[in-house]
Amino acid sequence: MKRTIFAAFALLLAAAPAEAACTDPAQPKVLWRRCYFDGGELHGADLTGAELRDATFSRATLKDAVLTDADAYRAKFVSATMTGTKLDRARLIEADFTRAELDGASLREADLRNAKLVGASLKRADFTGAKLGGADFRNADLTGATWVDGRKICAENSIGQCN
């Protein structure tokens, strides 16, 4: 009986997915909870469906990276370079993008509720279908951004709001 229980337990452990470490390479569905990548070089990284809750990417380079369907709840992207980054359907609730460069980024259907985008550069970003309730756009540059309805293009010098 003890052998059967031990064998069943061993099988259960073998079947469970292993937790990824912060040192694991960038890849789809990587588990990087509470990891620090300050100043990291993640240019073009594919982090589709990644678990990035409470992770920190301050001053990191994520230019042209793919974070589609990523869960980055309360993640910090302060002063990060994210030009052309794809964040479609990403969960970015309470994420901090203060002074981040998101020019040309795609945020289609992203959940940015209560996100902090203070002083961010969002020129030509696409917010089609995004959830923006409580998002803080103080001093953010939204020039040329496509707004939530997918039709409105923010006017030149749209600072802090889409005009």
N, C-alpha and C positions, 0 to 999 in steps of 0.2 A: 504494500500500500504506500509506504514512504517513497519507494522508488518511482511509483506512478505519479505521485504528487510532485516530486522533484523533476521528473521528465516533463510534465505538463508545464511547470513553472519555467523551466529552461526553454521550452518551445515558445512560450509566451514572450519571454525576454528577447529571443531571437527574432520574433515577428514584429516587435515594436520598433518604430523608426528611431534612429539614434539622434540625439540632440547635436546640432552643429555647434562648433566653437567659433569664437570671434576671429580665429586665425584661418578658418576655412576659406577657400577661394570664392570669389564672386561667382554666383551661378543662380539659375532660376530656383525658387523655393528655398533658398538658404535661410537658416534660422540665426539671425544676428540680433537677438534681443539684448538691449542694454550694452551694446558693443560701442567702442570708440574708434572712429575713423577720422579724427580731426586732421585736416591737411592731407587726407588720403587721395590717391590717384585712382579713380574708378571711371576714367574716360571710356565711354562706350560699353560699360558693364551691363550684362543682362541679369537683372534682378527681378524678373517677372515672378509675381506671386510670393516674393520674399517676405519674411517676418522680420520687420525692422522696428518693432515697438521700443520706444525709449532709447533708440540708438542715436549717436551723435556723429554728424558729418560736418561739423563747423570747418569752414575754409577748405573743404574737400572739393575736388574736381569730379563732377558727375556729368560732364558735357556729353550729350548724345546717349546717355545711359537709358535703359529701359526698366522702369519700375511699374509697369502695367500690373494692376491687381495686387500691388504690394500693400502690406499692412504696416504703415509707418505712424501709428498712433503716438502722439507726443514725441516724435523724433525731432531732432534739432539739425537744421540745415543752415545755420547762421553763416552769412557771408560765403556760402557755397557757390561754385560756378556750375550752373545747371542748364546752360544754353542748349536748346534742342532736346532736352530730356523728355521722355515720354512717361507721363504719370496717369495715364487713362485708367479710370475706375479704382485708383489707389485710395486707400483709407488714410487720410491725412488729418484726422480730427486732432485739434490742439497742437499740430506740428508748428515749428518755429522756422520761418523762412526770412527772418529779419536780414535786410541788406543782401539777400541772395540774388543772383543773376539768373533769371528764368526766361530770358528773351527767346521767343519761338518755342517755348515748352508747350506740350500738349497735356492739358488737364481735363480732358473730356470725361464727364461723369465722375470726376474725382470728388471725394467727400472732404471738403475743406472747412467744415463747421468749426468755429472758434480758432481757426488757424491764425497765426501771426505773420503778416506779410509786410511789416513796417519797413519802408524804405527799399523794398524789393524792386528790381527791374523786371517788369512783366510785358515788355514790348512784344507785340505780335503773338502773345500766348493765347491758347484756345481754351476757353472755359465752358464750351458748349455742354449743357446738361449738368454742370457742376453744382454742388450744394455749398453755398457760401454763407449760411446763417451764422452771424457772430464773427465772421472773418474780419480781421483788422488790416485795412489797406492804407493806413496813414502814410503819406508821403511816397506811396508806391507809384511807379510809372506804368500806366496801363495803355500807353499810346499804341494804337493799332491792334489791341487785343480783341479777340472775338468773345462777346459776352455770352452769358448763360443761355439765352434764347437761340444762339447759333446764327443770328442774323445781324445783330447790332455790332458794329466795329467802333471801338472807343476812339474818340477824336484825338488829334495831336494835343499834347500837353494835358492828357487826362491823368492828373496827379491825385491820388487818394480815392478816386471814384471814376467810373466809366462815364464820360460825357459824350 
